[in-house]
Structures are given as C-alpha cells and as structure tokens.
Amino acid sequence: VSANELCSRLLCCSGRPPLRGAPPKELTMFVAGLGPSAHEQDLEAMFSRYGRLVDVRLNRDRFTGRCKGFAFVAMAREEEVDECIRRLDRTSINGYRLTVERAKTDLKPHP
C-alpha cells in the first residue's frame, strides 16, 4: 500500500480524521438521488445547517471517482437527524431530487 493510499484510507472524505468505530444507525441517514458530480462539501453545506455533522460517506465509483448516487450522513444527536430528514427529504441539489431517510443498517467503521 502506497503512502498516498494509506493517507486516503485514514482520512475521511472531508479531510477530517475518521471516527473510532462507526456512528450508530440512529444517528445516520441514507441520502439517495445524488448526481454523479456530487461532492462531500455539497452534503456538508446542506446538513451542517441543522446540527453538528459527524460523518459524511459519499459512495464513489472506484474507477471514475464519480458519485454512485448515494451517501451516508451522520449527525451528533437524534433531534438533528429528525430535523435534517424533515427539511431535506425531497429537496433538490444540482438538479437532482434527494431522498433522505434513516439508515436501516449500521455503518462499518472506516478502514
């Protein structure tokens, strides 16, 4: 494993160190409907308005680097999750309509 690859594994998408373990599913949202050019910063800007953002995991194609259309976003408190879902579900970002709902499974920790 190269040094660059190791660094990218150790840093979360936003450049913050990853959490020890994964956020519980009660604090995690599944965000679907993202366009292929979506970035972590787009989600950070949207979700941080409603509380303390803990983690953003944008799923990307490993070959092209483009967004696969979904992400997981974790907040610090359940009330913040509820507020994000209430305010952001069925809204648009870059012309794509989002679905924001509670994650149904626990996330795995960052590698």
Gaussian input, Z-matrix of N, CA and C with variables (Angstrom, degrees):
# hf/3-21g

backbone

0 1
 N
 C     1     B1
 C     2     B2     1     A1
 N     3     B3     2     A2     1     D1
 C     4     B4     3     A3     2     D2
 C     5     B5     4     A4     3     D3
 N     6     B6     5     A5     4     D4
 C     7     B7     6     A6     5     D5
 C     8     B8     7     A7     6     D6
 N     9     B9     8     A8     7     D7
 C    10    B10     9     A9     8     D8
 C    11    B11    10    A10     9     D9
 N    12    B12    11    A11    10    D10
 C    13    B13    12    A12    11    D11
 C    14    B14    13    A13    12    D12
 N    15    B15    14    A14    13    D13
 C    16    B16    15    A15    14    D14
 C    17    B17    16    A16    15    D15
 N    18    B18    17    A17    16    D16
 C    19    B19    18    A18    17    D17
 C    20    B20    19    A19    18    D18
 N    21    B21    20    A20    19    D19
 C    22    B22    21    A21    20    D20
 C    23    B23    22    A22    21    D21
 N    24    B24    23    A23    22    D22
 C    25    B25    24    A24    23    D23
 C    26    B26    25    A25    24    D24
 N    27    B27    26    A26    25    D25
 C    28    B28    27    A27    26    D26
 C    29    B29    28    A28    27    D27
 N    30    B30    29    A29    28    D28
 C    31    B31    30    A30    29    D29
 C    32    B32    31    A31    30    D30
 N    33    B33    32    A32    31    D31
 C    34    B34    33    A33    32    D32
 C    35    B35    34    A34    33    D33
 N    36    B36    35    A35    34    D34
 C    37    B37    36    A36    35    D35
 C    38    B38    37    A37    36    D36
 N    39    B39    38    A38    37    D37
 C    40    B40    39    A39    38    D38
 C    41    B41    40    A40    39    D39
 N    42    B42    41    A41    40    D40
 C    43    B43    42    A42    41    D41
 C    44    B44    43    A43    42    D42
 N    45    B45    44    A44    43    D43
 C    46    B46    45    A45    44    D44
 C    47    B47    46    A46    45    D45
 N    48    B48    47    A47    46    D46
 C    49    B49    48    A48    47    D47
 C    50    B50    49    A49    48    D48
 N    51    B51    50    A50    49    D49
 C    52    B52    51    A51    50    D50
 C    53    B53    52    A52    51    D51
 N    54    B54    53    A53    52    D52
 C    55    B55    54    A54    53    D53
 C    56    B56    55    A55    54    D54
 N    57    B57    56    A56    55    D55
 C    58    B58    57    A57    56    D56
 C    59    B59    58    A58    57    D57
 N    60    B60    59    A59    58    D58
 C    61    B61    60    A60    59    D59
 C    62    B62    61    A61    60    D60
 N    63    B63    62    A62    61    D61
 C    64    B64    63    A63    62    D62
 C    65    B65    64    A64    63    D63
 N    66    B66    65    A65    64    D64
 C    67    B67    66    A66    65    D65
 C    68    B68    67    A67    66    D66
 N    69    B69    68    A68    67    D67
 C    70    B70    69    A69    68    D68
 C    71    B71    70    A70    69    D69
 N    72    B72    71    A71    70    D70
 C    73    B73    72    A72    71    D71
 C    74    B74    73    A73    72    D72
 N    75    B75    74    A74    73    D73
 C    76    B76    75    A75    74    D74
 C    77    B77    76    A76    75    D75
 N    78    B78    77    A77    76    D76
 C    79    B79    78    A78    77    D77
 C    80    B80    79    A79    78    D78
 N    81    B81    80    A80    79    D79
 C    82    B82    81    A81    80    D80
 C    83    B83    82    A82    81    D81
 N    84    B84    83    A83    82    D82
 C    85    B85    84    A84    83    D83
 C    86    B86    85    A85    84    D84
 N    87    B87    86    A86    85    D85
 C    88    B88    87    A87    86    D86
 C    89    B89    88    A88    87    D87
 N    90    B90    89    A89    88    D88
 C    91    B91    90    A90    89    D89
 C    92    B92    91    A91    90    D90
 N    93    B93    92    A92    91    D91
 C    94    B94    93    A93    92    D92
 C    95    B95    94    A94    93    D93
 N    96    B96    95    A95    94    D94
 C    97    B97    96    A96    95    D95
 C    98    B98    97    A97    96    D96
 N    99    B99    98    A98    97    D97
 C   100   B100    99    A99    98    D98
 C   101   B101   100   A100    99    D99
 N   102   B102   101   A101   100   D100
 C   103   B103   102   A102   101   D101
 C   104   B104   103   A103   102   D102
 N   105   B105   104   A104   103   D103
 C   106   B106   105   A105   104   D104
 C   107   B107   106   A106   105   D105
 N   108   B108   107   A107   106   D106
 C   109   B109   108   A108   107   D107
 C   110   B110   109   A109   108   D108
 N   111   B111   110   A110   109   D109
 C   112   B112   111   A111   110   D110
 C   113   B113   112   A112   111   D111
 N   114   B114   113   A113   112   D112
 C   115   B115   114   A114   113   D113
 C   116   B116   115   A115   114   D114
 N   117   B117   116   A116   115   D115
 C   118   B118   117   A117   116   D116
 C   119   B119   118   A118   117   D117
 N   120   B120   119   A119   118   D118
 C   121   B121   120   A120   119   D119
 C   122   B122   121   A121   120   D120
 N   123   B123   122   A122   121   D121
 C   124   B124   123   A123   122   D122
 C   125   B125   124   A124   123   D123
 N   126   B126   125   A125   124   D124
 C   127   B127   126   A126   125   D125
 C   128   B128   127   A127   126   D126
 N   129   B129   128   A128   127   D127
 C   130   B130   129   A129   128   D128
 C   131   B131   130   A130   129   D129
 N   132   B132   131   A131   130   D130
 C   133   B133   132   A132   131   D131
 C   134   B134   133   A133   132   D132
 N   135   B135   134   A134   133   D133
 C   136   B136   135   A135   134   D134
 C   137   B137   136   A136   135   D135
 N   138   B138   137   A137   136   D136
 C   139   B139   138   A138   137   D137
 C   140   B140   139   A139   138   D138
 N   141   B141   140   A140   139   D139
 C   142   B142   141   A141   140   D140
 C   143   B143   142   A142   141   D141
 N   144   B144   143   A143   142   D142
 C   145   B145   144   A144   143   D143
 C   146   B146   145   A145   144   D144
 N   147   B147   146   A146   145   D145
 C   148   B148   147   A147   146   D146
 C   149   B149   148   A148   147   D147
 N   150   B150   149   A149   148   D148
 C   151   B151   150   A150   149   D149
 C   152   B152   151   A151   150   D150
 N   153   B153   152   A152   151   D151
 C   154   B154   153   A153   152   D152
 C   155   B155   154   A154   153   D153
 N   156   B156   155   A155   154   D154
 C   157   B157   156   A156   155   D155
 C   158   B158   157   A157   156   D156
 N   159   B159   158   A158   157   D157
 C   160   B160   159   A159   158   D158
 C   161   B161   160   A160   159   D159
 N   162   B162   161   A161   160   D160
 C   163   B163   162   A162   161   D161
 C   164   B164   163   A163   162   D162
 N   165   B165   164   A164   163   D163
 C   166   B166   165   A165   164   D164
 C   167   B167   166   A166   165   D165
 N   168   B168   167   A167   166   D166
 C   169   B169   168   A168   167   D167
 C   170   B170   169   A169   168   D168
 N   171   B171   170   A170   169   D169
 C   172   B172   171   A171   170   D170
 C   173   B173   172   A172   171   D171
 N   174   B174   173   A173   172   D172
 C   175   B175   174   A174   173   D173
 C   176   B176   175   A175   174   D174
 N   177   B177   176   A176   175   D175
 C   178   B178   177   A177   176   D176
 C   179   B179   178   A178   177   D177
 N   180   B180   179   A179   178   D178
 C   181   B181   180   A180   179   D179
 C   182   B182   181   A181   180   D180
 N   183   B183   182   A182   181   D181
 C   184   B184   183   A183   182   D182
 C   185   B185   184   A184   183   D183
 N   186   B186   185   A185   184   D184
 C   187   B187   186   A186   185   D185
 C   188   B188   187   A187   186   D186
 N   189   B189   188   A188   187   D187
 C   190   B190   189   A189   188   D188
 C   191   B191   190   A190   189   D189
 N   192   B192   191   A191   190   D190
 C   193   B193   192   A192   191   D191
 C   194   B194   193   A193   192   D192
 N   195   B195   194   A194   193   D193
 C   196   B196   195   A195   194   D194
 C   197   B197   196   A196   195   D195
 N   198   B198   197   A197   196   D196
 C   199   B199   198   A198   197   D197
 C   200   B200   199   A199   198   D198
 N   201   B201   200   A200   199   D199
 C   202   B202   201   A201   200   D200
 C   203   B203   202   A202   201   D201
 N   204   B204   203   A203   202   D202
 C   205   B205   204   A204   203   D203
 C   206   B206   205   A205   204   D204
 N   207   B207   206   A206   205   D205
 C   208   B208   207   A207   206   D206
 C   209   B209   208   A208   207   D207
 N   210   B210   209   A209   208   D208
 C   211   B211   210   A210   209   D209
 C   212   B212   211   A211   210   D210
 N   213   B213   212   A212   211   D211
 C   214   B214   213   A213   212   D212
 C   215   B215   214   A214   213   D213
 N   216   B216   215   A215   214   D214
 C   217   B217   216   A216   215   D215
 C   218   B218   217   A217   216   D216
 N   219   B219   218   A218   217   D217
 C   220   B220   219   A219   218   D218
 C   221   B221   220   A220   219   D219
 N   222   B222   221   A221   220   D220
 C   223   B223   222   A222   221   D221
 C   224   B224   223   A223   222   D222
 N   225   B225   224   A224   223   D223
 C   226   B226   225   A225   224   D224
 C   227   B227   226   A226   225   D225
 N   228   B228   227   A227   226   D226
 C   229   B229   228   A228   227   D227
 C   230   B230   229   A229   228   D228
 N   231   B231   230   A230   229   D229
 C   232   B232   231   A231   230   D230
 C   233   B233   232   A232   231   D231
 N   234   B234   233   A233   232   D232
 C   235   B235   234   A234   233   D233
 C   236   B236   235   A235   234   D234
 N   237   B237   236   A236   235   D235
 C   238   B238   237   A237   236   D236
 C   239   B239   238   A238   237   D237
 N   240   B240   239   A239   238   D238
 C   241   B241   240   A240   239   D239
 C   242   B242   241   A241   240   D240
 N   243   B243   242   A242   241   D241
 C   244   B244   243   A243   242   D242
 C   245   B245   244   A244   243   D243
 N   246   B246   245   A245   244   D244
 C   247   B247   246   A246   245   D245
 C   248   B248   247   A247   246   D246
 N   249   B249   248   A248   247   D247
 C   250   B250   249   A249   248   D248
 C   251   B251   250   A250   249   D249
 N   252   B252   251   A251   250   D250
 C   253   B253   252   A252   251   D251
 C   254   B254   253   A253   252   D252
 N   255   B255   254   A254   253   D253
 C   256   B256   255   A255   254   D254
 C   257   B257   256   A256   255   D255
 N   258   B258   257   A257   256   D256
 C   259   B259   258   A258   257   D257
 C   260   B260   259   A259   258   D258
 N   261   B261   260   A260   259   D259
 C   262   B262   261   A261   260   D260
 C   263   B263   262   A262   261   D261
 N   264   B264   263   A263   262   D262
 C   265   B265   264   A264   263   D263
 C   266   B266   265   A265   264   D264
 N   267   B267   266   A266   265   D265
 C   268   B268   267   A267   266   D266
 C   269   B269   268   A268   267   D267
 N   270   B270   269   A269   268   D268
 C   271   B271   270   A270   269   D269
 C   272   B272   271   A271   270   D270
 N   273   B273   272   A272   271   D271
 C   274   B274   273   A273   272   D272
 C   275   B275   274   A274   273   D273
 N   276   B276   275   A275   274   D274
 C   277   B277   276   A276   275   D275
 C   278   B278   277   A277   276   D276
 N   279   B279   278   A278   277   D277
 C   280   B280   279   A279   278   D278
 C   281   B281   280   A280   279   D279
 N   282   B282   281   A281   280   D280
 C   283   B283   282   A282   281   D281
 C   284   B284   283   A283   282   D282
 N   285   B285   284   A284   283   D283
 C   286   B286   285   A285   284   D284
 C   287   B287   286   A286   285   D285
 N   288   B288   287   A287   286   D286
 C   289   B289   288   A288   287   D287
 C   290   B290   289   A289   288   D288
 N   291   B291   290   A290   289   D289
 C   292   B292   291   A291   290   D290
 C   293   B293   292   A292   291   D291
 N   294   B294   293   A293   292   D292
 C   295   B295   294   A294   293   D293
 C   296   B296   295   A295   294   D294
 N   297   B297   296   A296   295   D295
 C   298   B298   297   A297   296   D296
 C   299   B299   298   A298   297   D297
 N   300   B300   299   A299   298   D298
 C   301   B301   300   A300   299   D299
 C   302   B302   301   A301   300   D300
 N   303   B303   302   A302   301   D301
 C   304   B304   303   A303   302   D302
 C   305   B305   304   A304   303   D303
 N   306   B306   305   A305   304   D304
 C   307   B307   306   A306   305   D305
 C   308   B308   307   A307   306   D306
 N   309   B309   308   A308   307   D307
 C   310   B310   309   A309   308   D308
 C   311   B311   310   A310   309   D309
 N   312   B312   311   A311   310   D310
 C   313   B313   312   A312   311   D311
 C   314   B314   313   A313   312   D312
 N   315   B315   314   A314   313   D313
 C   316   B316   315   A315   314   D314
 C   317   B317   316   A316   315   D315
 N   318   B318   317   A317   316   D316
 C   319   B319   318   A318   317   D317
 C   320   B320   319   A319   318   D318
 N   321   B321   320   A320   319   D319
 C   322   B322   321   A321   320   D320
 C   323   B323   322   A322   321   D321
 N   324   B324   323   A323   322   D322
 C   325   B325   324   A324   323   D323
 C   326   B326   325   A325   324   D324
 N   327   B327   326   A326   325   D325
 C   328   B328   327   A327   326   D326
 C   329   B329   328   A328   327   D327
 N   330   B330   329   A329   328   D328
 C   331   B331   330   A330   329   D329
 C   332   B332   331   A331   330   D330

   B1=1.4497
   B2=1.5304
   B3=1.3283
   B4=1.4611
   B5=1.5283
   B6=1.3266
   B7=1.4674
   B8=1.5244
   B9=1.3524
   B10=1.4699
   B11=1.5174
   B12=1.3240
   B13=1.4500
   B14=1.5316
   B15=1.3277
   B16=1.4544
   B17=1.5212
   B18=1.3287
   B19=1.4737
   B20=1.5101
   B21=1.3271
   B22=1.4566
   B23=1.5193
   B24=1.3371
   B25=1.4579
   B26=1.5274
   B27=1.3171
   B28=1.4573
   B29=1.5139
   B30=1.3184
   B31=1.4534
   B32=1.5158
   B33=1.3007
   B34=1.4618
   B35=1.5223
   B36=1.3187
   B37=1.4670
   B38=1.5248
   B39=1.2997
   B40=1.4561
   B41=1.5198
   B42=1.3332
   B43=1.4444
   B44=1.5196
   B45=1.3179
   B46=1.4685
   B47=1.5185
   B48=1.3453
   B49=1.4657
   B50=1.5211
   B51=1.3297
   B52=1.4600
   B53=1.5241
   B54=1.3107
   B55=1.4535
   B56=1.5140
   B57=1.3130
   B58=1.4652
   B59=1.5174
   B60=1.3053
   B61=1.4502
   B62=1.5124
   B63=1.2954
   B64=1.4634
   B65=1.5124
   B66=1.3446
   B67=1.4638
   B68=1.5293
   B69=1.3231
   B70=1.4690
   B71=1.5297
   B72=1.3309
   B73=1.4647
   B74=1.5227
   B75=1.3336
   B76=1.4646
   B77=1.5269
   B78=1.3197
   B79=1.4629
   B80=1.5238
   B81=1.3299
   B82=1.4585
   B83=1.5220
   B84=1.3386
   B85=1.4568
   B86=1.5200
   B87=1.3094
   B88=1.4522
   B89=1.5193
   B90=1.3130
   B91=1.4664
   B92=1.5284
   B93=1.3278
   B94=1.4662
   B95=1.5233
   B96=1.3109
   B97=1.4595
   B98=1.5104
   B99=1.3212
   B100=1.4703
   B101=1.5250
   B102=1.3077
   B103=1.4566
   B104=1.5201
   B105=1.3284
   B106=1.4666
   B107=1.5228
   B108=1.3193
   B109=1.4639
   B110=1.5297
   B111=1.3339
   B112=1.4693
   B113=1.5270
   B114=1.3384
   B115=1.4693
   B116=1.5190
   B117=1.3074
   B118=1.4554
   B119=1.5193
   B120=1.3347
   B121=1.4657
   B122=1.5306
   B123=1.3330
   B124=1.4696
   B125=1.5289
   B126=1.3229
   B127=1.4645
   B128=1.5230
   B129=1.3139
   B130=1.4665
   B131=1.5219
   B132=1.3179
   B133=1.4662
   B134=1.5276
   B135=1.3239
   B136=1.4649
   B137=1.5250
   B138=1.3268
   B139=1.4561
   B140=1.5267
   B141=1.3147
   B142=1.4646
   B143=1.5303
   B144=1.3201
   B145=1.4672
   B146=1.5232
   B147=1.3400
   B148=1.4605
   B149=1.5255
   B150=1.3253
   B151=1.4565
   B152=1.5105
   B153=1.3273
   B154=1.4665
   B155=1.5282
   B156=1.2976
   B157=1.4568
   B158=1.5222
   B159=1.3334
   B160=1.4548
   B161=1.5229
   B162=1.3405
   B163=1.4575
   B164=1.5218
   B165=1.3283
   B166=1.4670
   B167=1.5197
   B168=1.3235
   B169=1.4673
   B170=1.5212
   B171=1.2985
   B172=1.4633
   B173=1.5199
   B174=1.3038
   B175=1.4573
   B176=1.5151
   B177=1.3380
   B178=1.4613
   B179=1.5212
   B180=1.3160
   B181=1.4568
   B182=1.5238
   B183=1.3084
   B184=1.4682
   B185=1.5204
   B186=1.3272
   B187=1.4681
   B188=1.5206
   B189=1.3255
   B190=1.4623
   B191=1.5209
   B192=1.3258
   B193=1.4572
   B194=1.5181
   B195=1.3261
   B196=1.4683
   B197=1.5239
   B198=1.3142
   B199=1.4586
   B200=1.5269
   B201=1.3259
   B202=1.4633
   B203=1.5250
   B204=1.3383
   B205=1.4561
   B206=1.5114
   B207=1.3392
   B208=1.4578
   B209=1.5194
   B210=1.3453
   B211=1.4637
   B212=1.5209
   B213=1.3238
   B214=1.4560
   B215=1.5175
   B216=1.3203
   B217=1.4631
   B218=1.5232
   B219=1.3303
   B220=1.4682
   B221=1.5194
   B222=1.3188
   B223=1.4531
   B224=1.5250
   B225=1.3253
   B226=1.4613
   B227=1.5315
   B228=1.3475
   B229=1.4707
   B230=1.5196
   B231=1.3198
   B232=1.4679
   B233=1.5262
   B234=1.3393
   B235=1.4650
   B236=1.5253
   B237=1.3193
   B238=1.4702
   B239=1.5228
   B240=1.3268
   B241=1.4685
   B242=1.5264
   B243=1.3221
   B244=1.4736
   B245=1.5270
   B246=1.3236
   B247=1.4759
   B248=1.5337
   B249=1.3154
   B250=1.4718
   B251=1.5226
   B252=1.3161
   B253=1.4671
   B254=1.5206
   B255=1.3226
   B256=1.4747
   B257=1.5230
   B258=1.3302
   B259=1.4626
   B260=1.5281
   B261=1.3434
   B262=1.4715
   B263=1.5254
   B264=1.3256
   B265=1.4666
   B266=1.5283
   B267=1.3046
   B268=1.4762
   B269=1.5212
   B270=1.3331
   B271=1.4657
   B272=1.5256
   B273=1.3199
   B274=1.4660
   B275=1.5174
   B276=1.3310
   B277=1.4547
   B278=1.5303
   B279=1.3115
   B280=1.4714
   B281=1.5370
   B282=1.3200
   B283=1.4630
   B284=1.5204
   B285=1.3193
   B286=1.4620
   B287=1.5189
   B288=1.3342
   B289=1.4657
   B290=1.5248
   B291=1.3206
   B292=1.4524
   B293=1.5250
   B294=1.3090
   B295=1.4571
   B296=1.5188
   B297=1.3284
   B298=1.4624
   B299=1.5196
   B300=1.3351
   B301=1.4648
   B302=1.5274
   B303=1.3151
   B304=1.4703
   B305=1.5232
   B306=1.3270
   B307=1.4639
   B308=1.5253
   B309=1.3102
   B310=1.4551
   B311=1.5315
   B312=1.3131
   B313=1.4670
   B314=1.5166
   B315=1.2974
   B316=1.4638
   B317=1.5211
   B318=1.3230
   B319=1.4640
   B320=1.5156
   B321=1.3134
   B322=1.4590
   B323=1.5250
   B324=1.3201
   B325=1.4727
   B326=1.5264
   B327=1.3270
   B328=1.4558
   B329=1.5176
   B330=1.3328
   B331=1.4731
   B332=1.5112
   A1=108.17
   A2=115.95
   A3=120.47
   A4=110.73
   A5=115.86
   A6=120.80
   A7=110.82
   A8=117.35
   A9=120.32
   A10=111.35
   A11=116.51
   A12=120.38
   A13=110.44
   A14=115.94
   A15=120.33
   A16=111.28
   A17=117.18
   A18=121.11
   A19=111.01
   A20=117.61
   A21=119.58
   A22=111.25
   A23=117.39
   A24=120.22
   A25=111.30
   A26=116.14
   A27=119.82
   A28=113.20
   A29=118.13
   A30=121.21
   A31=109.90
   A32=115.11
   A33=121.22
   A34=108.44
   A35=116.20
   A36=121.52
   A37=112.89
   A38=118.09
   A39=121.10
   A40=112.33
   A41=117.42
   A42=119.95
   A43=113.41
   A44=117.37
   A45=120.56
   A46=108.69
   A47=117.63
   A48=118.72
   A49=109.34
   A50=118.14
   A51=120.41
   A52=111.23
   A53=115.13
   A54=121.35
   A55=109.10
   A56=115.90
   A57=119.10
   A58=105.54
   A59=116.98
   A60=120.18
   A61=109.52
   A62=116.02
   A63=121.03
   A64=109.50
   A65=116.93
   A66=118.76
   A67=109.73
   A68=118.35
   A69=119.66
   A70=110.79
   A71=115.53
   A72=119.31
   A73=112.28
   A74=118.06
   A75=120.53
   A76=111.80
   A77=116.60
   A78=121.69
   A79=112.24
   A80=116.50
   A81=121.29
   A82=110.65
   A83=115.28
   A84=121.68
   A85=110.09
   A86=115.35
   A87=123.15
   A88=105.98
   A89=117.02
   A90=122.53
   A91=107.40
   A92=116.65
   A93=121.91
   A94=109.89
   A95=115.45
   A96=121.10
   A97=113.26
   A98=117.45
   A99=120.40
   A100=110.23
   A101=116.39
   A102=121.41
   A103=111.29
   A104=117.14
   A105=120.93
   A106=114.44
   A107=117.94
   A108=120.10
   A109=112.75
   A110=117.63
   A111=121.32
   A112=110.30
   A113=115.12
   A114=121.97
   A115=110.04
   A116=115.99
   A117=121.52
   A118=110.86
   A119=116.57
   A120=120.59
   A121=111.61
   A122=117.17
   A123=120.48
   A124=110.02
   A125=115.69
   A126=120.32
   A127=111.27
   A128=116.78
   A129=120.02
   A130=110.55
   A131=117.47
   A132=121.29
   A133=111.39
   A134=116.99
   A135=120.63
   A136=112.34
   A137=116.60
   A138=121.07
   A139=113.32
   A140=118.27
   A141=120.20
   A142=112.34
   A143=118.23
   A144=121.00
   A145=112.11
   A146=116.64
   A147=120.55
   A148=113.26
   A149=117.13
   A150=120.05
   A151=111.59
   A152=114.74
   A153=120.24
   A154=110.12
   A155=114.27
   A156=122.21
   A157=108.62
   A158=116.65
   A159=121.84
   A160=111.47
   A161=117.58
   A162=120.96
   A163=110.20
   A164=116.30
   A165=122.89
   A166=107.27
   A167=116.33
   A168=120.78
   A169=108.78
   A170=114.84
   A171=121.69
   A172=107.20
   A173=116.58
   A174=119.84
   A175=110.15
   A176=115.29
   A177=122.08
   A178=110.95
   A179=114.44
   A180=120.78
   A181=107.80
   A182=117.55
   A183=119.98
   A184=113.41
   A185=117.64
   A186=119.99
   A187=113.18
   A188=116.66
   A189=119.78
   A190=113.36
   A191=116.98
   A192=120.96
   A193=113.58
   A194=117.09
   A195=120.84
   A196=110.53
   A197=115.25
   A198=122.08
   A199=110.12
   A200=116.25
   A201=121.58
   A202=112.48
   A203=117.41
   A204=120.31
   A205=115.10
   A206=117.17
   A207=118.09
   A208=110.78
   A209=113.56
   A210=120.71
   A211=108.91
   A212=114.99
   A213=122.14
   A214=107.41
   A215=116.21
   A216=122.36
   A217=107.49
   A218=116.82
   A219=121.38
   A220=109.94
   A221=114.63
   A222=122.58
   A223=108.89
   A224=116.64
   A225=121.68
   A226=113.04
   A227=117.68
   A228=120.49
   A229=110.51
   A230=115.92
   A231=121.13
   A232=112.10
   A233=117.08
   A234=120.08
   A235=110.55
   A236=116.22
   A237=120.73
   A238=110.82
   A239=116.50
   A240=120.78
   A241=109.24
   A242=116.39
   A243=120.65
   A244=111.29
   A245=116.12
   A246=120.67
   A247=110.80
   A248=117.97
   A249=121.18
   A250=110.94
   A251=116.30
   A252=119.51
   A253=109.79
   A254=116.29
   A255=120.60
   A256=111.47
   A257=117.21
   A258=120.88
   A259=114.82
   A260=117.36
   A261=119.04
   A262=114.76
   A263=118.53
   A264=119.57
   A265=109.54
   A266=116.46
   A267=124.71
   A268=113.78
   A269=117.01
   A270=119.38
   A271=108.18
   A272=116.38
   A273=120.41
   A274=111.12
   A275=114.65
   A276=122.16
   A277=106.71
   A278=115.29
   A279=121.77
   A280=112.17
   A281=116.38
   A282=120.85
   A283=115.05
   A284=118.44
   A285=122.33
   A286=109.34
   A287=115.78
   A288=121.18
   A289=110.22
   A290=115.94
   A291=121.84
   A292=112.55
   A293=114.37
   A294=123.01
   A295=105.49
   A296=116.66
   A297=121.40
   A298=106.86
   A299=116.00
   A300=120.89
   A301=109.17
   A302=115.58
   A303=119.64
   A304=109.11
   A305=115.29
   A306=120.29
   A307=108.28
   A308=115.43
   A309=119.94
   A310=112.81
   A311=117.01
   A312=120.44
   A313=109.64
   A314=115.53
   A315=120.40
   A316=109.58
   A317=116.00
   A318=121.08
   A319=109.31
   A320=115.09
   A321=119.58
   A322=107.67
   A323=116.77
   A324=118.78
   A325=110.97
   A326=116.87
   A327=120.65
   A328=108.30
   A329=117.88
   A330=119.94
   A331=112.00
   D1=128.96
   D2=-179.85
   D3=-73.80
   D4=162.74
   D5=178.83
   D6=-61.55
   D7=-41.35
   D8=179.35
   D9=-63.61
   D10=-41.48
   D11=179.98
   D12=-65.17
   D13=-41.55
   D14=178.35
   D15=-62.78
   D16=-43.22
   D17=177.74
   D18=-61.81
   D19=-42.73
   D20=-178.60
   D21=-67.36
   D22=-29.39
   D23=176.65
   D24=-73.11
   D25=-31.83
   D26=-177.20
   D27=-82.65
   D28=-20.77
   D29=-179.82
   D30=-103.61
   D31=137.98
   D32=174.23
   D33=-66.89
   D34=162.99
   D35=-177.77
   D36=-49.85
   D37=-33.10
   D38=-175.17
   D39=-87.89
   D40=1.44
   D41=-178.65
   D42=91.44
   D43=-3.06
   D44=176.49
   D45=-85.20
   D46=150.12
   D47=174.94
   D48=-61.64
   D49=145.25
   D50=179.37
   D51=-69.32
   D52=158.53
   D53=176.77
   D54=-71.29
   D55=154.16
   D56=169.98
   D57=-76.75
   D58=116.54
   D59=-174.84
   D60=78.48
   D61=-172.21
   D62=-178.64
   D63=-113.39
   D64=152.48
   D65=176.75
   D66=-65.15
   D67=146.38
   D68=178.36
   D69=-66.03
   D70=152.72
   D71=-176.47
   D72=-62.14
   D73=-24.40
   D74=178.53
   D75=-63.81
   D76=-22.97
   D77=-178.16
   D78=-106.76
   D79=6.16
   D80=-173.80
   D81=-115.32
   D82=138.47
   D83=177.41
   D84=-114.70
   D85=147.30
   D86=171.70
   D87=-97.22
   D88=127.17
   D89=-179.14
   D90=-118.25
   D91=117.28
   D92=-178.55
   D93=-118.89
   D94=160.46
   D95=176.96
   D96=95.02
   D97=12.31
   D98=179.83
   D99=-74.05
   D100=146.86
   D101=176.99
   D102=-78.49
   D103=164.62
   D104=-177.74
   D105=-64.65
   D106=-19.65
   D107=-179.68
   D108=-98.71
   D109=10.98
   D110=179.89
   D111=-64.32
   D112=148.01
   D113=179.45
   D114=-128.30
   D115=158.78
   D116=178.16
   D117=-56.66
   D118=-37.96
   D119=-178.43
   D120=-62.24
   D121=-33.33
   D122=176.72
   D123=-60.70
   D124=-47.07
   D125=-179.47
   D126=-68.65
   D127=-40.60
   D128=177.99
   D129=-58.36
   D130=-44.21
   D131=-179.59
   D132=-63.93
   D133=-40.61
   D134=-178.57
   D135=-69.85
   D136=-49.78
   D137=-170.53
   D138=-81.15
   D139=-30.14
   D140=-177.07
   D141=-68.48
   D142=-14.42
   D143=175.93
   D144=-66.79
   D145=-19.27
   D146=-173.36
   D147=-112.94
   D148=12.83
   D149=176.87
   D150=150.71
   D151=-169.93
   D152=-177.42
   D153=-85.58
   D154=115.57
   D155=178.88
   D156=-76.25
   D157=130.55
   D158=-177.15
   D159=-104.62
   D160=-38.37
   D161=-175.16
   D162=-157.10
   D163=142.41
   D164=173.51
   D165=-131.11
   D166=125.10
   D167=177.90
   D168=-127.24
   D169=98.88
   D170=178.35
   D171=-90.13
   D172=123.95
   D173=-179.17
   D174=-83.67
   D175=126.39
   D176=-176.04
   D177=-120.84
   D178=151.48
   D179=172.44
   D180=-68.79
   D181=129.58
   D182=-174.73
   D183=-68.80
   D184=-20.66
   D185=-179.27
   D186=-93.92
   D187=-41.37
   D188=-177.02
   D189=-95.87
   D190=-22.21
   D191=-176.75
   D192=78.77
   D193=1.04
   D194=-179.58
   D195=-81.53
   D196=151.64
   D197=179.14
   D198=-62.34
   D199=137.19
   D200=177.68
   D201=-82.75
   D202=-2.61
   D203=176.45
   D204=105.94
   D205=-1.34
   D206=178.81
   D207=-146.52
   D208=162.68
   D209=-178.78
   D210=-153.24
   D211=167.63
   D212=171.96
   D213=-121.20
   D214=133.67
   D215=-178.68
   D216=-128.20
   D217=130.48
   D218=179.21
   D219=-116.07
   D220=141.41
   D221=177.89
   D222=-114.73
   D223=169.47
   D224=-176.51
   D225=-77.99
   D226=-30.66
   D227=-175.08
   D228=-135.02
   D229=153.04
   D230=179.65
   D231=-61.64
   D232=-35.88
   D233=179.57
   D234=-62.03
   D235=-35.81
   D236=178.65
   D237=-69.08
   D238=-37.92
   D239=176.17
   D240=-61.35
   D241=-48.17
   D242=179.85
   D243=-58.32
   D244=-43.30
   D245=-179.57
   D246=-65.03
   D247=-41.88
   D248=178.37
   D249=-62.04
   D250=-44.72
   D251=-179.93
   D252=-63.07
   D253=-46.02
   D254=-178.98
   D255=-60.83
   D256=-41.76
   D257=-174.20
   D258=-87.91
   D259=-28.27
   D260=-170.86
   D261=-107.69
   D262=-18.64
   D263=178.09
   D264=-62.18
   D265=133.11
   D266=-179.94
   D267=70.96
   D268=17.82
   D269=172.86
   D270=-94.11
   D271=173.15
   D272=-177.56
   D273=-115.11
   D274=149.42
   D275=172.85
   D276=-138.73
   D277=121.72
   D278=-178.70
   D279=53.58
   D280=36.30
   D281=176.98
   D282=84.34
   D283=3.63
   D284=179.30
   D285=-111.45
   D286=133.89
   D287=-178.76
   D288=-84.33
   D289=127.07
   D290=-175.66
   D291=-92.20
   D292=149.61
   D293=165.82
   D294=-115.43
   D295=124.59
   D296=179.04
   D297=-123.19
   D298=120.67
   D299=-179.68
   D300=-146.91
   D301=167.30
   D302=177.51
   D303=-64.91
   D304=141.96
   D305=175.48
   D306=-67.15
   D307=143.12
   D308=-177.08
   D309=-92.40
   D310=-16.98
   D311=178.97
   D312=-132.12
   D313=160.61
   D314=176.12
   D315=-71.15
   D316=144.41
   D317=175.02
   D318=-79.62
   D319=150.62
   D320=173.51
   D321=-82.59
   D322=150.12
   D323=176.70
   D324=-62.01
   D325=155.89
   D326=174.23
   D327=-59.28
   D328=145.19
   D329=178.80
   D330=-60.60

